[in-house]
Amino acid sequence: MPRYCPITYSMKVLGSKWKIPIIFKLMIEDGQHYNNLKRMIGDNITNFMLTKSLRELEADGLITRHDDHQVPPSVTYHLTSLGKDLAMTMNQLFDWGQELYSKKEKMVEH
């Protein structure tokens, strides 16, 4: 057993409210511009939180920021191979969340 807890470490990297949705959206369609990524995630994310989350994901090696060095600036965000390694886990989390939500809805109906 490692001296650290892998679950705790994983949650440190992915644990903020917006990081998993960012990764999931990039899994669906990689190479997103900032504003399009913001629209895909929804209105509740602020510019501050999106920027902070993107910088942290980049620092942790899960995404890359590609600057085309154009005027006006054109920056896209891409999953790294490490970020893509989460695909199976994210799909399982999606399925689990869908099942959990469905069960909760059935309980409310009765």
C-alpha positions in Angstrom: 0.0 0.0 0.0 1.4 3.4 -0.9 2.3 6.0 1.8 -0.3 8.3 0.2 -3.9 7.5 -0.6 -4.5 7.3 -4.4 -8.2 8.4 -3.9 -7.2 11.4 -1.9 -4.6 12.4 -4.5 -7.0 11.9 -7.4 -9.6 14.1 -5.7 -6.9 16.7 -5.1 -6.3 16.8 -8.9 -10.0 16.5 -10.0 -11.9 17.6 -6.9 -13.1 21.1 -7.8 -16.6 21.5 -9.0 -15.7 22.3 -12.6 -12.7 20.1 -13.5 -14.6 16.9 -14.3 -17.2 18.7 -16.5 -14.3 20.4 -18.4 -12.6 17.1 -19.0 -15.8 15.4 -20.0 -16.6 18.2 -22.5 -13.1 17.9 -24.0 -13.6 14.1 -24.2 -16.8 14.7 -26.2 -15.1 17.3 -28.5 -11.4 17.9 -28.1 -9.8 21.2 -29.2 -12.2 23.7 -27.8 -11.8 27.5 -27.6 -12.3 29.1 -24.2 -15.7 30.7 -25.0 -17.1 27.5 -26.7 -15.9 25.5 -23.7 -17.7 27.9 -21.4 -20.9 27.6 -23.4 -20.7 23.8 -23.3 -20.3 23.7 -19.6 -23.1 26.1 -18.9 -23.9 29.6 -17.5 -23.0 28.8 -13.9 -19.3 28.8 -14.4 -17.6 32.1 -14.0 -14.7 33.3 -16.1 -12.5 33.2 -13.0 -13.3 29.6 -12.2 -13.0 28.4 -15.8 -9.6 30.1 -16.1 -8.4 28.8 -12.7 -9.6 25.2 -13.5 -8.0 25.2 -16.9 -4.7 26.4 -15.5 -4.7 23.8 -12.8 -5.6 21.0 -15.2 -2.8 22.2 -17.4 -0.4 22.3 -14.5 -1.4 18.7 -13.6 -0.8 17.5 -17.1 -4.3 16.6 -18.1 -4.8 19.3 -20.7 -2.7 21.4 -23.0 -3.2 25.0 -24.1 -2.4 25.5 -27.8 -1.8 29.1 -28.9 -1.9 29.7 -32.7 0.0 33.0 -32.2 -2.5 34.8 -34.4 -4.2 38.2 -34.2 -6.8 38.1 -32.8 -5.5 35.4 -30.4 -6.7 31.8 -31.0 -6.2 29.4 -28.1 -7.6 25.9 -27.9 -7.6 23.4 -25.1 -6.8 19.7 -25.7 -6.7 16.6 -23.5 -3.3 15.1 -23.1 -2.8 11.3 -23.1 -3.0 11.4 -19.3 -6.3 13.3 -19.6 -7.6 10.8 -22.2 -6.7 8.0 -19.7 -9.7 9.1 -17.7 -12.1 8.2 -20.5 -13.2 4.8 -19.1 -13.5 6.2 -15.6 -15.5 9.1 -16.8 -17.9 6.9 -18.8 -18.4 4.7 -15.7 -19.0 7.8 -13.6 -21.5 9.0 -16.2 -23.4 5.7 -16.2 -23.4 5.5 -12.4 -24.7 9.1 -12.2 -27.4 8.3 -14.7 -28.5 5.2 -12.8 -28.4 7.0 -9.4 -30.5 9.9 -10.9 -33.0 7.5 -12.4 -33.4 5.7 -9.0 -33.9 9.0 -7.2 -36.5 10.1 -9.7 -38.4 6.8 -9.2 -38.4 7.3 -5.4 -39.8 10.8 -5.8 -42.6 9.5 -8.1 -43.9 7.0 -5.5 
